Amino acid sequence: MSELTLGRTGAALEAVLPRRLRLDVRFVTDGENRPVAAFAHVDFAASGVAEGSEVPIRHGGRYVLRRSAGRWRIAAYDVRGRVPTPGEVRTEVRRASRGPVVPSRDPLFVLVIGSDARPGQVVERARADSVHLVGVNPRRDRASIVGIPRDTYVTIPGAGADKINAALVRGGPELVVATVERLTGIRIDGYLLTGFLGFERLVNAVGGLRIVVPYPMSDRYSHAQFRPGPEHVGGRDALAFSRNRHDARGGDFGRSLNQGRVLVAALRELQAAMRTDRSGLLPWVLAASRHLRTDLGFRDLIDLALAAERIDPDRVRNVVVPGRAGSAGGRSVVFLGEGAAGVFRDLAREGILGR
């Protein structure tokens, strides 16, 4: 614990008075149930006593550890905190979980939000460029993706009628969640949010994605230039594919469907990374912690990734709720069709569409 908190600071302190200490360790095992990797989340707050004075100490960090040659080594880390002086402090590990992770068997609903924030803009205070509700059923190893067009005309709690993409700029991801919950009747367990730059960096961090382009694309606005068929794309091209609306078949509906295809492609890549060694999960979780905003806890992210390992990508249902183009207040909007309520009811039952 000392190596993950104060390091060498304790040598300059007469005493350390802990106020908060939490260590959450999740282990990843190989096929023989031996630990090969671990994710540690440290949250530590204390007062250090030195020469009669108290100095505040605050440390929070996420660590990725690998086991090799019988020893644990830190492979990567993301640390935030205020440590006043060098030294060493020794504390007892209060909480750690050992053995393979067993995710919850209950259906899980995650809202995936793409912000149209450009580099330098605040991701939580731009408009939502994409909104997808993902249902995961760990018991049946199935998942479904329901895209909601960004121009869908909805009631935003506390703000009245507007396009669903306005919920993000009006109240951040929490208001988008509340809006989708009101629209669908589904309780959402958490959200994942990123902007243009974060999306590019996330895709690049995991080595790119293999997508299947459904038809020719040549759009000067999104810079999507693709021929039909399989393509290995980096972050910039993955973003162009996701943003292409002008020559996407079905317009905004087709674009939302393509964004769902990107999510399925990410699932395939995650499984490929874990196929020979489950420690292949490490760069994915690290990239997610750096480039995604989420209200899911560290443990929830690990559980979600491990549940995804067992889902057959070919059986993932990727749909966009039906609707029609219209006008409200002089603006072009999308009104959801009668079939939308049926899609939401179907998803709510077990987190999957169809049987």
Secondary structure, DSSP 8 states (H G I E B T S, - for coil): -GGGTTTBGGGG-SEEEEEEEEEEEEEEE-TTS-EEEEEEEEEEEEEEEETTEEEEEEEEEEEEEEEETTEEEEEEEEEEEE--S--B----------S-----SS-EEEEEEEE---TTS-GGGS-EEEEEEEEEETTTTEEEEEE--TTBEEEETTTEEEETTHHHHHHHHHHHHHHHHHHH-----EEEEE-HHHHHHHHHHTT-EEEEE-S-EEETTTTEEE-SEEEEE-HHHHHHHHH--SSSTTTHHHHHHHHHHHHHHHHHHHHHHHHS-GGGGHHHHHHHHHH-EESS-HHHHHHHHHHHTT--GGG-EEEE--EEEEEETTEEEEEE-THHHHHHHHHHHHSSS--
